[in-house]
Amino acid sequence: MPEETRNAYFQVILPSKWTSHKTKPMCLHLAGTGDHFFWRRRNLIAKPLLKESGIGSILLENPFYGLRKPKDQIRSSLHNVSDIFIMGGCLIMESIVLLNWCEQQGFGPLGLTGLSMGGHMASLAATNWPKPIPLVPCLSWSTASPVFTQGVMSASINWELLESQYFSNKEYQNDLAKMVKIIDQDDAFLAGQHFAKHYPESMFRVNQLKREVKVLDGDAKGDSNSQNNNADRTTNNNQSNSNENNKDNNTMDSNSIKNATNLRIAEETAAAKLFPLNLISNKFKVGESNVLKGVCLLPVSKHPLFSGNKWREREALQFMRGMMDECTHLSNFEVPVDTELIIAVCARDDAYVPREGCMSLQDIWPGAEIRFIDAGHVTAYLLHQKLFRSTIIEAFERTMKKYPIDNS
């Protein structure tokens, strides 16, 4: 992590006097994409929420944003794809720390909410909290992968750079090919999932391949020099020794073939250890839809960034999508303790957070409630703040009714 991101910053909005001596409700608000510092959440949600219902708020600054932004970063443009995962991991951990701190201070009930990316981060944090907690994710869905590979945000990613990096290591590409044979766009998706799931072992394999290639290149140069020397000596021999030289050459050829075969077997064995998914391509047939049931499948052929038969670009995109799905799909995390305390608010015409083909929140979290706004992503953010606040209030009321606090 960059040095600037390591310290967490947050603001707490509290009433001058609590209306009840039994309950001191507090809601943790996580920031959406581009929401630097605290003023938006403080003025649009936290202060009105406190005035309308007496619910206090904690506003947590995202890593790589505001006070935690690296000096060489321009606005919200993260330098690396891995920074997205670092941000998510930090927010989950920091949210749990703040919720524990709130309990120690006597606050409760505690809740989680956020808009857009903040809503998804709040959902991830809720999966790691071991107690019932009201959760109101707004303008988010079950996975972040379509946001960066299909939605409007996909146009902000430097795909050419990612493609060049993805295809720069031919040895690792060979490992992927042995794993899935890369005959279908969904194979690259599965490869990306496996890479993320087994990180950092997968990166160790990449570095190992680089070292092996250097050794093999050195051996190849040595063999070439020795063969040239043998050829020079052979031309100086008498004709009477030609049969013996031919036998020696045949022996060398057979040894070379044997060594190449052994090397190929060793490579495939190493690939199998890294990618124990050799049957994926045989297993994944067009008619077997249950194999990837619930996975957000992106119709790449219709993707605005890629046209024609540019398989190179498509494979890189699917690998990226597989990584994102493995790290952000809610089905890969624990189910919150009480899903009846979850109310998700989504925009029906959301071009930033596509839902088509993705697993529904209700399938992942049975009992959760989903409400739709007849608006797009930006319109909902600008015009429906009051609805977001009222939903937060309702979620807290549900919690206090179902889990009344007894301080006696």
C-alpha positions as a printed Julia matrix, in Angstrom:
408×3 Matrix{Float64}:
   0.0     0.0     0.0
   1.2     3.55   -0.68
   2.21    5.39    2.48
  -0.62    7.92    2.14
  -3.31    5.23    2.22
  -2.22    3.49    5.4
  -3.85    5.81    7.93
  -7.66    5.77    8.02
  -9.57    9.04    8.43
 -13.2     9.37    9.46
 -15.71   11.9    10.75
 -18.4    11.3    13.36
 -21.69   13.2    13.32
 -23.46   13.06   16.69
 -26.44   14.85   18.23
 -25.77   17.33   21.01
 -28.07   15.14   23.12
 -29.46   11.67   22.42
 -33.26   11.48   22.44
 -33.21    8.11   24.21
 -31.0     6.76   26.97
 -31.5     3.21   25.66
 -30.56    3.57   22.0
 -27.78    5.52   20.31
 -28.12    4.44   16.67
 -25.06    4.88   14.45
 -24.73    4.29   10.72
 -21.44    3.84    8.89
 -21.47    5.5     5.44
 -19.01    4.29    2.78
 -18.1     6.5    -0.17
 -18.96    5.94   -3.8
 -16.69    6.35   -6.81
 -15.14    9.83   -6.89
 -16.51   10.8    -3.46
 -13.41   12.42   -1.97
 -13.37   13.83    1.56
 -16.58   14.01    3.6
 -18.69   16.99    2.56
 -21.08   15.2     0.17
 -22.04   12.48    2.6
 -22.07   14.88    5.54
 -24.4    17.43    3.94
 -26.58   15.2     1.74
 -27.17   12.25    4.07
 -25.57   12.38    7.52
 -26.84   15.76    8.79
 -30.39   15.36    7.4
 -30.49   11.79    8.77
 -29.56   13.04   12.23
 -32.17   15.8    12.05
 -34.96   13.54   10.75
 -34.43   10.47   12.93
 -31.68   11.04   15.47
 -29.34    8.52   13.81
 -25.67    9.41   14.15
 -23.18    8.77   11.36
 -19.58    7.79   10.76
 -18.07    8.84    7.43
 -15.02    6.78    6.45
 -12.57    8.06    3.84
 -11.78    5.53    1.1
  -8.16    4.49    0.57
  -6.76    6.31   -2.51
  -9.33    9.11   -1.99
  -9.18   12.53   -0.34
  -6.77   12.58    2.58
  -5.6     9.08    1.61
  -4.82    9.83   -2.04
  -1.24    9.21   -3.23
   0.52   12.38   -4.34
   1.08   11.18   -7.91
  -2.53   10.01   -8.39
  -4.78   12.21  -10.53
  -8.3    12.57   -9.12
  -9.94    9.13   -8.79
  -7.8     7.39  -11.43
  -6.13    4.52   -9.59
  -2.76    3.48  -10.97
  -3.33   -0.27  -10.82
  -6.2    -2.72  -11.05
  -4.88   -4.25   -7.83
  -5.57   -0.94   -6.05
  -9.29   -1.66   -6.37
  -8.87   -4.89   -4.43
  -6.64   -3.18   -1.86
  -9.31   -0.52   -1.39
 -12.0    -3.13   -0.83
  -9.94   -5.16    1.62
  -9.04   -2.05    3.62
 -12.64   -0.84    3.78
 -13.88   -4.22    5.03
 -11.28   -4.33    7.79
 -11.67   -0.67    8.75
 -15.45   -0.97    8.84
 -15.23   -3.9    11.26
 -12.79   -1.93   13.44
 -15.12    1.09   13.54
 -18.17   -1.05   14.33
 -16.29   -2.65   17.21
 -15.24    0.8    18.41
 -18.86    1.96   18.32
 -19.89   -0.97   20.49
 -17.17   -0.12   23.0
 -18.46    3.47   23.13
 -21.99    2.27   23.88
 -23.52    3.09   20.48
 -26.22    0.89   19.0
 -27.91   -0.36   17.0
 -25.25   -0.12   14.3
 -25.87   -0.01   10.55
 -24.1     0.08    7.19
 -24.9     1.97    4.02
 -23.29    3.45    0.94
 -24.04    4.68   -2.56
 -22.76    3.01   -5.73
 -19.33    1.55   -4.95
 -19.95    2.46   -1.32
 -23.08    0.31   -1.35
 -21.14   -2.71   -2.54
 -18.38   -2.08   -0.01
 -21.02   -1.84    2.73
 -22.41   -5.2     1.58
 -18.95   -6.78    1.76
 -18.42   -5.34    5.25
 -21.79   -6.71    6.41
 -20.75  -10.23    5.35
 -17.86  -10.01    7.83
 -19.87   -8.73   10.81
 -20.86  -11.58   13.17
 -24.07   -9.98   14.45
 -27.4    -8.83   12.97
 -26.94   -5.44   11.31
 -29.21   -3.23    9.18
 -27.73   -2.85    5.7
 -28.91   -0.42    2.99
 -26.8    -0.75   -0.18
 -27.89    1.9    -2.67
 -27.27    1.75   -6.43
 -25.14   -1.41   -6.25
 -25.61   -5.09   -7.05
 -24.2    -8.56   -6.39
 -20.8    -8.11   -8.07
 -18.52   -5.3    -9.24
 -17.23   -7.08  -12.35
 -19.82   -5.72  -14.84
 -19.21   -2.18  -13.55
 -15.63   -2.24  -14.86
 -16.09   -4.52  -17.88
 -19.55   -3.72  -19.22
 -21.01   -0.54  -17.72
 -20.2     3.09  -18.42
 -17.12    2.89  -16.17
 -15.51    0.37  -18.53
 -14.67    3.19  -20.93
 -12.42    4.78  -18.28
 -10.06    1.78  -18.11
  -6.84    1.7   -20.15
  -7.6    -1.61  -21.84
  -4.66   -1.37  -24.25
  -2.22   -1.27  -21.34
  -3.95   -4.17  -19.57
  -3.94   -6.21  -22.79
  -0.24   -5.61  -23.37
   0.53   -6.67  -19.78
  -1.73   -9.69  -20.0
  -0.05  -10.95  -23.18
   3.51   -9.9   -22.27
   4.36  -13.16  -20.48
   4.13  -15.91  -23.09
   5.14  -18.61  -20.62
   2.24  -17.77  -18.34
  -0.03  -17.7   -21.37
   1.1   -21.25  -22.12
   0.15  -22.24  -18.58
  -3.3   -20.76  -19.09
  -3.61  -22.55  -22.41
  -2.78  -25.88  -20.75
  -5.32  -25.12  -18.07
  -8.34  -24.31  -20.23
  -7.13  -24.52  -23.84
  -8.63  -20.98  -24.23
 -11.24  -22.05  -26.75
 -14.09  -20.05  -25.29
 -14.36  -16.57  -23.81
 -15.67  -18.11  -20.57
 -12.45  -20.14  -20.28
 -10.5   -16.89  -19.92
 -13.08  -15.79  -17.34
 -12.45  -18.98  -15.32
  -8.7   -18.48  -15.65
  -9.06  -15.0   -14.17
 -11.14  -16.39  -11.31
  -8.5   -19.01  -10.56
  -5.67  -16.46  -10.74
  -7.38  -14.25   -8.15
  -8.44  -17.14   -5.93
  -4.91  -18.55   -5.71
  -3.02  -15.25   -5.48
  -0.13  -14.85   -4.57
   0.77  -18.44   -5.56
  -0.22  -17.58   -9.13
   2.27  -14.7    -9.17
   4.96  -16.98   -7.74
   4.34  -19.23  -10.74
   4.78  -16.3   -13.16
   8.11  -15.38  -11.57
   9.18  -19.03  -11.55
   8.48  -19.3   -15.27
  10.61  -16.23  -15.94
  13.54  -17.8   -14.09
  13.11  -21.13  -15.89
  13.06  -19.41  -19.28
  16.34  -17.65  -18.49
  17.93  -20.98  -17.54
  16.58  -22.7   -20.66
  17.84  -19.86  -22.86
  21.3   -20.26  -21.33
  21.26  -24.03  -21.87
  20.09  -23.57  -25.45
  22.98  -21.23  -26.19
  25.41  -23.72  -24.64
  24.0   -26.6   -26.69
  24.2   -24.49  -29.84
  27.88  -23.71  -29.27
  28.75  -27.35  -28.54
  26.91  -28.5   -31.65
  28.76  -25.96  -33.78
  32.09  -27.18  -32.39
  31.13  -30.78  -33.1
  30.16  -29.81  -36.63
  33.55  -28.16  -37.18
  35.37  -31.24  -35.95
  33.18  -33.47  -38.1
  34.07  -31.63  -41.3
  37.77  -32.17  -40.54
  37.39  -35.93  -40.07
  38.17  -38.45  -42.8
  35.45  -39.96  -44.93
  36.04  -43.32  -43.2
  34.55  -41.91  -39.96
  31.38  -40.57  -41.57
  29.23  -43.55  -40.54
  30.25  -43.21  -36.91
  29.5   -39.46  -37.0
  26.1   -40.13  -38.47
  25.39  -42.52  -35.62
  26.5   -39.89  -33.11
  24.28  -37.28  -34.75
  21.31  -39.63  -34.68
  21.97  -40.29  -30.99
  22.09  -36.54  -30.32
  18.82  -36.01  -32.19
  17.08  -38.75  -30.23
  18.42  -37.33  -26.97
  17.19  -33.84  -27.95
  13.72  -35.18  -28.71
  13.69  -37.08  -25.43
  14.79  -33.99  -23.48
  12.17  -31.83  -25.19
   9.48  -34.39  -24.36
  10.56  -34.54  -20.73
  10.6   -30.74  -20.55
   7.08  -30.53  -21.97
   5.83  -33.11  -19.47
   7.47  -31.2   -16.62
   5.87  -27.94  -17.79
   2.43  -29.49  -18.0
   2.86  -31.08  -14.57
   3.8   -27.7   -13.1
   0.82  -26.08  -14.81
  -1.48  -28.76  -13.41
  -0.24  -27.99   -9.9
  -1.02  -24.31  -10.37
  -4.25  -24.78  -12.32
  -6.03  -27.99  -11.2
  -8.79  -27.31  -13.7
  -7.71  -29.37  -16.7
 -11.25  -30.53  -17.42
 -12.81  -27.08  -17.63
 -13.01  -26.92  -21.41
 -14.47  -30.42  -21.6
 -16.81  -29.73  -18.71
 -18.13  -26.42  -19.95
 -20.48  -27.14  -22.83
 -22.91  -24.73  -24.41
 -25.9   -26.71  -23.18
 -24.67  -27.03  -19.61
 -25.81  -23.7   -18.23
 -25.61  -24.86  -14.61
 -21.81  -24.93  -14.65
 -21.6   -21.15  -14.36
 -25.04  -20.54  -12.9
 -25.17  -17.17  -11.2
 -21.96  -15.89  -12.73
 -22.36  -12.53  -14.47
 -21.67  -13.45  -18.09
 -20.8   -10.52  -20.32
 -21.81  -10.64  -24.0
 -18.39   -9.53  -25.21
 -19.37   -9.56  -28.86
 -21.72   -6.68  -28.07
 -19.24   -4.79  -25.92
 -18.73   -1.25  -27.26
 -14.98   -1.38  -26.64
 -14.38   -4.42  -28.82
 -15.57   -5.07  -32.34
 -15.0    -7.71  -34.99
 -13.04  -10.82  -34.11
 -10.43   -9.29  -31.8
 -10.01  -12.4   -29.7
  -6.87  -10.96  -28.06
  -8.83   -8.09  -26.51
 -11.74  -10.32  -25.56
  -9.55  -12.79  -23.73
  -7.93  -10.03  -21.67
 -11.36   -8.59  -20.84
 -12.71  -11.95  -19.73
  -9.63  -12.6   -17.59
 -10.18   -9.23  -15.91
 -13.85  -10.02  -15.41
 -13.0   -13.36  -13.83
 -10.62  -11.7   -11.37
 -13.2    -9.05  -10.44
 -15.95  -11.63   -9.97
 -13.8   -13.85   -7.76
 -12.89  -10.94   -5.46
 -16.17   -9.0    -5.35
 -19.07  -11.41   -5.96
 -21.18  -11.55   -2.8
 -21.78  -15.28   -3.25
 -18.09  -15.82   -2.4
 -18.61  -14.31    1.06
 -20.59  -15.28    4.14
 -24.3   -14.51    4.28
 -25.12  -11.73    6.8
 -26.55  -13.01   10.08
 -30.07  -11.64    9.44
 -30.91  -10.91    5.8
 -34.35   -9.53    6.76
 -32.55   -6.37    7.89
 -31.26   -5.74    4.35
 -33.04   -3.27    2.06
 -31.31   -2.66   -1.27
 -32.28    0.36   -3.37
 -31.48    0.03   -7.09
 -31.98    2.21  -10.17
 -34.08    0.44  -12.77
 -32.19    2.0   -15.71
 -28.69    1.86  -14.23
 -26.02    2.01  -16.97
 -23.2     2.15  -14.41
 -24.17   -1.04  -12.56
 -25.57   -3.53  -15.13
 -27.67   -6.32  -13.63
 -28.51   -8.37  -16.72
 -27.22  -11.91  -16.43
 -25.98  -11.42  -12.85
 -27.16  -13.39   -9.84
 -29.86  -11.53   -7.91
 -29.26  -10.31   -4.38
 -32.33  -12.25   -3.27
 -30.8   -15.48   -4.58
 -27.62  -14.84   -2.61
 -29.34  -13.42    0.48
 -32.81  -14.97    0.85
 -35.03  -12.64    2.85
 -33.41   -9.44    1.63
 -35.71   -6.79    0.13
 -34.94   -5.04   -3.16
 -36.59   -1.78   -4.17
 -36.3    -0.13   -7.57
 -36.32    3.53   -8.54
 -37.51    4.53  -12.01
 -34.31    6.41  -12.79
 -30.74    6.02  -13.95
 -27.66    5.91  -11.77
 -26.83    9.62  -11.79
 -30.46   10.75  -11.65
 -31.1     8.53   -8.63
 -28.03    9.9    -6.87
 -29.05   13.51   -7.46
 -32.81   13.34   -6.93
 -33.5    10.52   -4.48
 -31.34   11.26   -1.45
 -34.47   11.58    0.69
 -35.56    8.08   -0.34
 -32.15    6.7     0.62
 -32.44    8.33    4.05
 -35.98    7.07    4.64
 -34.86    3.54    3.73
 -32.01    3.75    6.23
 -34.46    4.88    8.91
 -36.81    1.99    8.07
 -33.98   -0.55    8.28
 -33.03    0.75   11.74
 -36.67    0.62   12.86
 -36.86   -3.02   11.75
 -33.74   -3.8    13.72
 -34.94   -2.13   16.91
 -38.3    -3.89   16.63
 -36.77   -7.31   16.05
 -33.79   -6.89   18.39
 -34.84   -4.45   21.14
 -31.98   -3.09   23.22
 -32.28   -3.69   26.94
 -29.86   -1.61   28.99
 -31.34   -2.57   32.34
